[in-house]
Amino acid sequence: MYSLLIISLLAQVDGGVVVDSVEKAADPFAFADFSWVPGNAGSAEKPFSYGPFTGEFRADVVYHSSFAAPVDNTISGSSEVFRSGEVQVTQLGIGGDFLWKNVQGRVMTQFGLYSQTTPRNDASPGRGQWNLADAYRYLSEAYAGYHFDVLNGINVQAGIFMSYIGLWSYYNFDNWTYQPSYVSSNTPWFFNGVRVQIFTSDKLKIEPWLVNGWQSYGSFNTGLGGGGQVLWRPTGSFSLVSNNYVGTDTLNIKDRVRIHTDDSVSFKLYEDHTSVLTKAAASLTIDAGCETGGGVTCGTQFFLGFMAYGRLWFWQDMIGLTVGGGAITNPGRYLVLLPPINGTTAFSGTPYFTANPGDAFKAWDGQVTLDFMPRQFFTFRVEYNHRAASVPYFSGHGGVTPPGGNQGSAGSLVEGWTPDLAKTEDRLSVAMMVKI
């Protein structure tokens, strides 16, 4: 009798066949189209889907022109923009997602300039043996996972995954602009560790992290970093995300703790696909954090910043126009990207641009971006950027490379030579980007 009662609650009988009547939970955030949110651009159509595999192809080819016309063609101060006066491949990625009987996997390669510049900004391979920078150089994402059919889904994933601190995506195609403002450009694009994505409903995700460190392949000291994301999308016109992090991320200074919070709100203001103006949206991101211990305090070594953007779509989303910018202050410069002076890396540092406690750094930027998107898989982008800093930081006409090329150890002093650094930068970018 009790068996029949249980069966009646969980199933129904139709023609002698027991049919499961338990409804599948709604897929997370599938109740609306969120491709308008910064970092989420792209088509829902997946032409490279074959059984358990959904393929993905990305190409990002760009021409940047710095108005300073640096003689070494080198642009400094950006994690997305690297060469001036040349056509370059920023990113070429081939990969996709695997899903078979709750088992997950994702891989995305990174060829082009990202394969050289992203490892350059990570000091953690300088600690210990084995070359972590080369081991991961050609991978932007690589993780394994398992999906549990609990609530609206729980994913447990380990490997290299995107962080999205700063709202903008690591992939320029996904964003409203090519060059993000500082709070995005100077914060992590990836984490190496473990995350648990808990979808409590189709509108809310809670995602704790346990990672090696702040955009690092390895750890900077003996401990791991921690944090997490809360993403809430109650309607198709509103998105709120909060990312929080704590870790010890100054190489070989185990007592120095970094705390960071990153919070973004995006909202769609208007949508009418029968008019010339199709959509309008805006976003605001605010970041705050500090370092304490190991000779510094939160009162003197901190990070504050924001970025704000407005975007319009025209003619059935074929044209996009974005206007915005932001500002930061970062005493101690612990999140400021080091200019690549004489081959400087995050590990080497350089006496030409120090990052000592108390070193002041303030910066702001503004930009205008125009997109032509005849298909959801393709974007032709033209963008103007003006960037400014309180200290000489950007590549001037003389460049940041010694005559004849880099000399001595990375970032070291070169007798009789100094880099040409400027307080402002103006730049025009033209890009063709594909995501299929």
N, C-alpha and C positions, 0 to 999 in steps of 0.2 A: 504493500500500500504506500509506504513512504517512498519507494522507488518510483511509483507512478506519479506521486505528487511532485517529486523533483523533476521528472521528465516533463511534466505539464508546465512547470515554471520555466524551463530552459529551452524547450523545443515544441514543435507541433508535428502532428502526424498527417501526411498527405499521400494517399494512395499506398500506405504501408511503408513509406520512406520517412524516416525521422529527419526533419529539416531544422537546422539551427536558427532560432528566432532572435538571438541576442544581437542587437544592432551594433555595428562597428562604430567606435567613437569617431567623431568628426576629425578630419585631418587638420593639423595646426595651421591657423592663418589662411585656410583655403576658402573662407567665406567671402573674400573680396580680393581684388587685384591690387597688390601692393608694389607693383613695379614702379610707381611714381616716387616711392620713398628713396632718398639718397642711399646709394650702395646696393640697390636692388634692381637696377635696370636690366631688361632682357625679356625674351619672349617665353611664354608658357609652352610654346611648341618645341618639341624635342625630336628633331629629325634623325638623330643618331641613336635611337632607342632600339635595342635588340635583346629581348628576353630580360634577363636580370641586370643588364648593363645599359646605362644611359650615358652616351658619350658627350664630350664637350670639347670644342676647339676655340681657342682665343688667339687673336693677333692684334698687336698694338704697334703701329708704325707711325713715327712722328718726326716733324721738323721743328726745332726750336731756334729762335733767333733772339739772342740777347742784344739789346741796344748798345751795350758796352763793347760788343764784338771782341771778346777775349782772344788773344793771339793763340792760346793753346786750346781753343774751342771747349773749354771746361766751364760748366755751370756749377756753382756751389750753393749749399744751403737747402737742398731739396732731396727728398727720398723718392721722387718720381721723374725728375728732370735732370739730365746729366751732361748733355753735349749741345753746343751752339753752332749753327751754320752748317749742320749736317743732317741727312736723313738717316735715322737710326731705328732699329727694332728694340723697343723697350721690353716687350714681353711676347713670347710665342709659347703657348701652352696647349698641350694635348693630354686629355685624360677623361675622367668621368666618374660616375657613381655605380657601385655594385650593390644589389640587394637581392638576397636569396634566402628564403626561409628565416627571416629576421636577422641574418648575418649581413653586416654592412662593410663597405670599404670605399674609400675615395682616393684618387691620385690625380694630381695636376702638375705637369712639368713647368719649369720656368727656364726658357732659353732667351737669349738676348741680354740686354744690359742688366735686367733684374738679377740674373744669375751671378753677376759680378758685384753689383752695388749693394744688394741686400745682405750678403755675408759680411761685406766690408763694415757695416754698421753694428756688428755684434762682436763685443770684446770677449765673450765667454770662451771661444776656442783657444785663447791664449793661456788658459788655465788647464793644466794636465796634458796628457798625451793624446795621440790620434787627431787627425785633421778633421774636425767637425764641420768647418766651413766648406771643405770640398765634398764631404760625405753627403751634405744636404743641398749643395749649391744649385742643383738642377731640379729641385722639388720645391714647389710653393705650398702644396698640400699633400699629405700622405698619412692616412689614418685607417685603422680598423675599428669596428664597433659591433654592438649587438643592440637590437631593438626589442624592448619589452612591451607587450600589449597591456599596459597598465595606464589608467587615467586616459589621457589622449595621446599616450606614447611616452616612453622613456628611452633615450639613447645613451649608451655608455661608449665613449670613443676615446682612443688613445693614439697619439702621433702628433703630426704638425697640422694645426688647424688655424683658421683665420680668427683674429681677435675682435676686429671692428671697433676697438676703442678709438674714439674720434669720429665715429659715424660713417665716414667715407670708406669705401672698399679698397683693398689692395690693388684691385684691377680697375684701371681708369675707365674702361667701358661702362662699368656699373654706376658711375658717379655723375653728378651734375656738372662737374668741372674736371679738368685734367690735373691742374695743380691744386691740391687741397690747401686750406689755410694751416697755420702752424700747429694748432691743437691736434689736427689729424696727421699732418706730415711728420710730427715729432713724437708721436706715440706709437705703440706696437701695431704692426700689421699682422703678426703671427705669434702663436704660442706653441711650444713643444711640451706636451704633457698629456694630461687626462682631463676630460670634461664629461659632465653628466647633464644631458638636456632633459629637463622634466617639464612636460607639457601638461599643466594641470587642467587646461581646457583648450579649446581651439583659439583662444584669445590671449593666453598667458603662458610664457616660458620662464622657468627658473633654471639657471645653468651655472653650477659651481665649477671652479677650475682648480687643479693642482698642477703647477707647471714648473719648468726648470728656472724660469726667470723672465725678465722684461725683454721681450723680443730676442730670445737667446736660444741657441742650439743646446748649450750646456748651462751649468749653474755658475754664478759668479763667486759663490762661497759654498759653505757646506749644506745650506738649507734650500728647500724649495720655496717657490712663491705660491700665493693663493689668491683667490678672488672669485668673481662671478659676474653674471649678467642677469638682469631681469628685463624682459621684453613684454610689453603690454600693448595690444592693439584691440581696443574695445569696439571700434567701428572701422570701416574701410577708409575713413578720412583722418585717422589719428594714429600716431605711433609714438610710444614713449619707451626709451631704452636707457638703462643705468648700468654702467660697468664700474666695478670697483676692484682694486688690486692692492696687495701688500707683499713686500719681499725685500731681500737684502741684495741690492743690485749694483753696488759699487765694487769692482773687482778687488778681491783680497782684503776688503774692509768689512768683516763679518758683523760688526756692531752697528753698521749704518743701515737703517730701515727706511724703505721708500713706501709711501702711502699715496694712493691716487684714486680720484673719483672722476668719472666721465659720464655726463648726463645730456641726453639729446631728446628734443621733442620735434616732431615733424607733423604738419597738418596740411591736408588738401583743402584749399579755400573755395575751389570752383571746379565744375566739370560739366561740359555740354558739348557733345560730339557733333551737334548739328550747327555749331557756330564756328567762326574763324578761330577764336580763342577756345581751345579744347579744354585745357586744364590750367590751374594755377595752384602752386604749393609753396610752402616756406619751411625752413628748418632753423633751429637754434641749438648750438652745442656749447656747454660750459664745462670746463675742466678745472680741477683744483687738486693740489697735492703738495707734498714736502718730503724732505729727508731729515732724519734725526739720528743722532749717535755718531760715533766715529769722528768727533771733532766738529760736527755741525748741529744746528737746531732748526726746527720748523720756522722760527722767527726770522732766520737769515737765509735759509736755503729752501725755496719753495717754487711752485709753479701755479700760475693763474692764467687763464685764457678763455677765449670764446671764439666762435665763428658763427655767422648768420648768413643765410642765403635765401633768395627768392627765385622761383623758376616759373616760366610760362611755356606752355605748349600750344602750337598753332597748327592749323590745317591737318586735322586727324593725326596729331602727334608727329608729324613729319619734321617740324621745326621746333627747336627748343632754345630758349633764351634764359640765361642764368646771370644774376648779378649778386655779388656778395663779397665777403672778406672776413677778417678777424684780427685779433691781437693777442700777444702773450707777454708775460714778464716771467723770467726764470733766473733769479740770482743763484750763482753757482754753476749755471749753464749745464746742469746734469742731464737735461733732455734736449739741449741744442745739438743739432747735427754738426759735426766738425767739418769745416771746409777741407777738401782733399789736397791740402798744400803739401807738395813734395811727397805725394803718396800716403798722406796721413790716413790712418784707420782708427776705429774706435779703440783698439787695443794700444796703438802706438802713441796717440795724442800728438800734440805739436806745440812748441814754445811760441809759434806765431799766432796761435789762438788758444789761450789757456782755458781750462775749466776748473779753476780753483775755487774753494769756498769764498763767497763774497763777490766773485766776478759778476758784474752786472750785465744783463741782456734783456732788452725790450725790443719788440718788433711788431709791425702791423702790415697788412696787405689788403688789396682790393683787386677785383677782377671782373671781367665780362666774358661770357662764353656763349658762342652761337653754334648750335648743332643742326645738322641736316641728317635725318633718319628715314630714308625711303623705305627701309624694312626694319623690323625690330632686331634683326641680327647685325645691323651695320650702322655706324655713326661716323660722319665726317665732321670734325670739330675745329673751330677757329677760336682762339682764346688770347686775350690780352691780360697780362699781370703786371701790377706795380707792387713791389715789396720794399720795405724799409726796416732798418734796424738802428739801435742806439749806438752801435759800435761798428767799425768796418767789418763786413761779413761776406758780402757778395763778390763774385769775380768781377774785377775791373778789366780795362783793356789789356793791361800787362799780364793778366792771367795768374794762375797759382802754381805753375810748373816751372822749375828752373830751366835756364837755357840749356839745350841739349838733352833734357829729360830729367827724371828724378835722380837724385844723387844721395849717396850714403844710405843710412837706415831710414825707414818710413817716417815721414814727418820731421826729420832732423833739420837743424840749422844748416844753411848753405852759405859759406863765406862770400860776402860781397853781393848778396842777392836778398831781396825781400819780396813777398807776394804782393800783388796789387789787389787790395780789398777795398770795396766801396760800401757806403752806408745805404745805397738804394740800388734797386734793379728794376729795369723795365724789360719785358719779354713778350714776344709774339710766338704762339705755338699753333701748328697746323697738324692734325692727326687724322689717321684713318684707322678705325678699330672694328674688329669683328668678334662676335660671340655667337657661336652656333651650338 
